[in-house]
């Protein structure tokens, strides 16, 4: 399953590089964050170490906050700062 996650990550990175719009790239980055989170959880379960699960949780929180910040800045640039 970890190999499948690595293949998914590779395909998403290609889509991230070749994405046409900023929204396309933002969604690709968010999906890549989810794949990395799943990989960390799978790896932690395979090794039986809970530290990977803790790292995955913190990674997910920061990934979500980063997604919100980037989407807020993207919204401001698209609307010209009219929507708060």
N, C-alpha and C positions, 0 to 999 in steps of 0.2 A: 504494500500500500504506500510505503514511503517513496518508492520509485515512481508510482503514479502521481503522487503529489509533486515530485520534482519535475516530471514532464509537464504537468499543469502549470507550474511556476514558469518553466521555460516558455511555454506558449503565451502566457500572460505577459511576460517581459517583452516578447516580440510584439505583441499587440500594444503594449505601453509605448514602445519606441516608434511604432508605425502609426499610432493613433492620429487622426486628422485634427480633432478639436480638443480643447482643454478639458471639456466635460468627459470625453471619451477616455482621456488619459487619467482623469481623476477616478472614474469608475474602475479602470484597469488596476490602478494603484490600490483601491479598496479591496478588490477581489484578490489581488496578490497578498494583501495583508491577511485575508481570511485563509488563504492556502498556507501561508507561513505559520499561522496560528494552528491550523490542523496538523501540520507537520510537527510542530513542537509537542502537541498533545500526543500524537502517535509515538513519537520518539520517547517521550517521558513514560508512556505506558509500557513500551517495549522494554525499556531499561529498568522499570520499576522505581523510578526516582521522581519524587514529587516536586523537586526544584524546577523541572521543566514545565510543570503545570503552573507553578507560581509565575515563572517568567512569561508563559503564554498569557496569563491573565493580565499582567502589567503591560505586555506588548499590545494586547487587544485594547486596553483602556487608552494608551497613548495613540494607537492607530485611529481609534474613533475620534479622539480629540483633534488629531491632526486633520482628519477628514472634515470635521466641522469647521476648522479654521480655514482650510483651503477653500471649501465650498462657500464660506462667508466672503472671503476675499474675491473669489470668482464672481459671486453674485454682485458685489460692489462694482467690479470692473465692467460687468455686462450692463448693469442698470445705471451706471454713472454715479453711484452713491445715493440714489434717491430713496432706496428702501431700507434705510437704517443701517 
